[in-house]
């Protein structure tokens, strides 16, 4: 079976709390598969857009569990690497009464920080139409060089390259380091997906989400920018350089009963990729991505809450 989408990045274990509260107060957690790129890959599979996925897990029980989980969702194991010299990353999630969450990472020298440049061959990239990565693997280890190398080679191979900035402040010494390294990545990116605070951390200026998206597009080479706003939906801007019609779009999102926002942004990313690959215009792509993201908040966990196309269609039809 051929695959023309490649997702790259971390796969980890999310420990999701049994109730809202701070990490020091919550006593019980449930193990869930996670990692932003892993969530994107599985979300695409759930949306019937099965991708390749380049990741690295430890040769430990958590790593074996994640390998099995990816396989259960139909993700090919071709680029799922097992590291015999490192553990699998763990992330403890806490959330408040509204479902908003924070992460505490155990990621010092873990497997996903040890991705190595060149592991995805040029022949694979030449067969791909779309390559996606995110900001976490840029934060440390050889994974930084590996991710930058992949993005550069994907752009040279004429893939559409998308990137989720995904700032996790605990993983960076300061916002200056984040802006510098992510700026290097954006030099190879066509489609950027970010929050308002992430674009501000990157140095873009604007009084609104739309103005920030426009600033990112005007600076280039990014031709399309999506800015997510949580329960307030998302905006997107595409320039004349985009392969879809230039547009400025705002969608206010969907009213759902929120249980847990973990993975909602990743679901949005997958929805945007799937819609644009299906030939939707920017307005339809933002609506579809918002529906995927909203539906993913209605159950606990990142990967376990990802919706099917039928579930997304039902939400869109009910709008």
Secondary structure, 3 states (H helix, E strand, C coil): CCCCEEEECCCEEEEEECCCCCCCCCCCEEEEEECHHHHHHHHHHHCCCCCEEEEEEECCHHHHHHHHHHHHCCCCCCCEEEECCCCCCEEEEEECCCCCEEEEEECCCCHHHHCCCCCCCHHHHHHCCEEEEECHHHCCCHHHHHHHHHHHHHHHCCCEEEEECCCCHHHCCCHHHHHHHHHHHHCCCCEEEEEHHHHHHCCCCCCCHHHHHHHHHHHCCCCEEEEECHHHCEEEEECCCCCCCCEEEEECCCCCCCCCCCCHHHHHHHHHHHHHHCCCCHHHHHHHHHHHHHHHCCCCCCHHHCCCHHHHHHHHHCC
